[in-house]
């Protein structure tokens, strides 16, 4: 489970860094193509973080049911 957390954490950090970089490029250039990419990366970052939270919640539910 620790490896799973590290993989999701690192991929979330990389996605957030890419989001920040593309947002800065949008501010500098003013090209709407960059903003489209920012929105897409933001969407996938939210999906990744919600998946992570969902797995953690269901993991605790399964552990409670097993140890009951």
Secondary structure as GFF3:
##gff-version 3
##sequence-region A 1 68
A	DSSP	alpha_helix	2	29	.	.	.	ID=ss1
A	DSSP	alpha_helix	32	67	.	.	.	ID=ss2
###
